């Protein structure tokens, strides 16, 4: 079951006997009350008189300070954690020492976050979380742990109580436990090589309920923290821990000797794909080498299958309201190598009858019906349900904005593929343009990512090492600026939809029947960005590629909701077939950007 937090009364009773409550440390930090107590020490809420703000003070038990090794390890922890530069790692503000009967006791001061912890959040959500609720914090925490590991350290106490939230609901990995530097155990050990096992001699550190089987033998690798993270996800999904026992030793032995944990699908709070279930089981593998290569790989595998169960379609309230769903909206990739200004390829002329428009003088118009009829909406609902969408995601009002409309279009030429990293890099080099994500310091990769931009779709992925991938983490403003620089423009929503449907009103770019084989492998785990044009079987009869399943694509059209702009096409993060229909669309503010959202350009045929 979920751990029960201490009640306020219990805290008050304990604080009455705590001589530090009400005291000042270094004439600056007034200790007000305890927040958490454990075998290693106590965490206090304090008032910083100098900066006039609440902070958290972490103080180890005085008795442990008589152990020279433990004292040095605590001081080393402060030094180590101060080197971890990551927005989701709790920042150390200050450190010092205070007098006690056994001598000076060191302390660390960290930021105070008002959003509570994951333990409390799961309890308030009924003891379990849905996949979307988990994805609101999992990728961020996973990336923070990978940063700790790259710096040569382990956390060793990943559990719900140590995953905090700020006032904006951003997840932050707390150091309330005793993080242990790998180098403290073996100064000569390579910190980047996961396979090497490092053995630490000493007392057990952390929470046995979340520790991996190898904790018995004090074998420490980054896979240690990954197991703990997978245990937290299992708890959030299942409402209980994967292993139990009457003693800490019994719990660890059960992990070492018992079989893989099972997930009770009958008691889940929401849908969970088979791929996500497999990711959890792999993260809980008995042997460290059988787990994922990194915590981020685990998070990606959990997120990869099933897509979001909310709407990335036409219903705007759902898209705007759910931050985690917005984070799942994609980046785009465009291949510009053969689409420079002055190109003569007319394969994207807006018609399924090129014999009419291709021979025109560039001013011929065509009147077409776009949007969805009631019968087509029935079909969309069927595809949504078939693809595993929830009743809310597949409700009729989700598709209501796919308004049936008759429009008259002047022929326009859309790029054959989305704009690529290589093309966007040329634009940046020539103009010194700074994207919206670079200016504000973050973009979206499921959740907010402060190190993500077009240059780095994910913190560990260099866009220039993948020049043919569609460029992502670009805002509508960025996309418009590129197209203007290239002598083109963004296509309108109507132009984009007609290019994908043709005059025969195809449901998908290739035809009316859903065929998953025309897109990337929807069951494949991990990052789904691929070079543009990787799936020509999904192209339109006129040769336009990647209009479905690569990345969502910005259009020039206003959504009618404030300053929002419409994007089309579905992305590699989606799994529900209804999202890949040419009539489907979503929207967001012009400054929005994400790892599954890109664009392609267009120009008038007369040009």
Secondary structure, DSSP 8 states (H G I E B T S, - for coil): -------HHHHHHHHHT-TTTT-EETTTEEEEEEEEE-SSEEEEEEEETTTTEEEEEEEE-GGGGGSHHHHHHHHHHHHHHTT---TTB--EEEEEEE--TTS-EEEEEEE--SS-BHHHHHHHTTS---HHHHHTTHHHHHHHHHHHHHTTEE----SGGGEEE-TT--EEE---S--EEHHHH-TTS-SS-SSS-EE--SS--S-TTTS-GGGGGTEE-HHHHHHHHHHHHHHHHHSS-S---SSHHHHHHHHHHS------GGG-SS---HHHHHHHHHHT-SSGGGS-SSHHHHHHHHHHSS--SS--SS-HHHHHH-HHHHHHSEE--B--TT--TT----TTBS-S-HHHHTTS-S--EEEEEES--HHHHHHHHHHHHHTT--TTTT-GGGGTTS--EEEEEE-EEE-SS-BBHHHHHHHHHHH----HHHHHT-EESSSEETT-BTTBSBTTB-GGGGTTBB--S--HHHHHHHHHHTT-EE--HHHHHHHHHTTTT-SBTTBSS--GGGSS-TT--S----BTTS-GGGS-TT----SSSS-EEEEEEE-SSTT-EEEES--TT---GGGGSTT-EEEE-TT---TEEE--EEEETT-
